[in-house]
Amino acid sequence: MILSHLFMGVSDTDATIRFWCEHMGATLESDEILSSPALDQIYGRKGARIRDTFIRAGGLRLHTIEVLDTRVEPGTRGVPGDLGIRGISFRVPDLEAFHRRLSDQQLNP
């Protein structure tokens, strides 16, 4: 298992990119505005939109998400638009084997 990326909710993607890339020497890998049925399901409504970036900083990938849908107030508890560090993602070479190993140890992955 290796670290994939750190997930952060942000309120101003442009300022976030400026801080990490211009001031901290990081590299912007991707910057997209996304909407999809999957996002509608995550947010519980139609028309959800986010701005999604990946920034490489000091060997770590930062995944930032800014909720563009004005129906969500930033910082609302339980909403994927919360600000700050929201999660950490790991990568495993064989997901089925990893899942099986945890299940064999009586864990519920």
Legacy VTK file of the C-alpha trace (Angstrom):
# vtk DataFile Version 3.0
C-alpha trace
ASCII
DATASET POLYDATA
POINTS 109 float
0.000 0.000 0.000
1.306 3.455 -0.918
-0.080 6.939 -0.438
-2.027 8.111 -3.483
-3.213 11.591 -2.525
-4.477 13.896 0.210
-7.968 15.279 -0.366
-8.733 18.908 0.559
-11.878 20.982 0.230
-11.121 24.575 -0.815
-13.194 27.736 -1.286
-10.961 29.431 -3.912
-9.179 27.164 -6.388
-7.302 29.999 -8.089
-5.832 31.167 -4.751
-4.994 27.550 -3.854
-3.118 27.032 -7.143
-1.277 30.345 -6.695
-0.213 29.439 -3.156
1.015 25.918 -3.941
2.493 26.518 -7.408
3.810 30.085 -7.300
4.856 30.292 -3.663
5.615 26.690 -2.680
7.094 25.439 -5.986
4.459 22.751 -6.576
3.253 21.608 -10.020
-0.339 21.692 -11.253
-1.152 18.287 -12.795
-4.818 18.849 -13.690
-7.569 21.429 -13.285
-11.113 20.566 -14.388
-14.708 21.587 -13.843
-16.820 18.472 -13.489
-20.493 17.574 -13.392
-21.907 14.083 -13.742
-24.671 11.758 -12.564
-22.153 10.334 -10.055
-21.601 13.796 -8.534
-25.375 14.317 -8.449
-25.604 11.146 -6.357
-22.770 12.191 -4.034
-24.346 15.611 -3.426
-27.948 14.362 -3.449
-29.267 16.636 -6.211
-29.101 17.274 -9.956
-26.674 19.797 -11.385
-23.865 19.489 -8.823
-20.622 21.002 -10.145
-17.099 20.994 -8.736
-13.682 22.313 -9.695
-11.208 19.471 -9.254
-7.409 19.813 -9.237
-4.390 17.631 -8.603
-1.240 19.434 -7.427
2.106 17.682 -6.886
3.941 19.164 -3.900
7.065 17.694 -2.321
6.321 14.148 -3.437
2.662 14.360 -2.314
-0.364 14.725 -4.569
-2.952 17.184 -3.273
-6.456 16.653 -4.615
-8.516 19.815 -4.155
-12.240 20.193 -4.692
-14.162 23.455 -4.761
-17.934 23.096 -4.786
-19.241 25.421 -7.510
-22.892 24.692 -6.826
-24.135 27.702 -4.853
-26.830 25.595 -3.157
-24.108 24.216 -0.866
-22.676 26.498 1.776
-18.935 25.798 2.233
-18.153 24.251 5.579
-21.554 22.567 5.976
-21.047 19.369 7.987
-21.517 16.102 6.120
-21.407 17.768 2.712
-18.498 16.950 0.366
-17.934 20.726 0.041
-16.448 20.958 3.546
-13.222 22.933 3.677
-9.827 21.672 4.810
-8.310 18.199 4.807
-11.109 15.743 4.082
-9.377 12.444 3.524
-6.395 10.428 2.444
-6.270 7.916 -0.385
-3.998 4.898 -0.724
-3.139 2.773 -3.739
-2.738 -1.003 -3.577
-1.304 -3.163 -6.396
-4.018 -5.858 -6.072
-7.285 -4.598 -4.589
-8.970 -8.020 -4.502
-6.054 -9.619 -2.624
-5.911 -6.689 -0.197
-9.662 -6.941 0.437
-9.417 -10.712 0.935
-6.523 -10.326 3.416
-8.477 -7.807 5.509
-11.614 -9.961 5.379
-9.583 -12.994 6.520
-8.530 -10.923 9.551
-12.214 -10.405 10.465
-12.138 -6.765 9.305
-14.887 -5.226 7.208
-13.096 -3.254 4.482
LINES 1 110
109 0 1 2 3 4 5 6 7 8 9 10 11 12 13 14 15 16 17 18 19 20 21 22 23 24 25 26 27 28 29 30 31 32 33 34 35 36 37 38 39 40 41 42 43 44 45 46 47 48 49 50 51 52 53 54 55 56 57 58 59 60 61 62 63 64 65 66 67 68 69 70 71 72 73 74 75 76 77 78 79 80 81 82 83 84 85 86 87 88 89 90 91 92 93 94 95 96 97 98 99 100 101 102 103 104 105 106 107 108
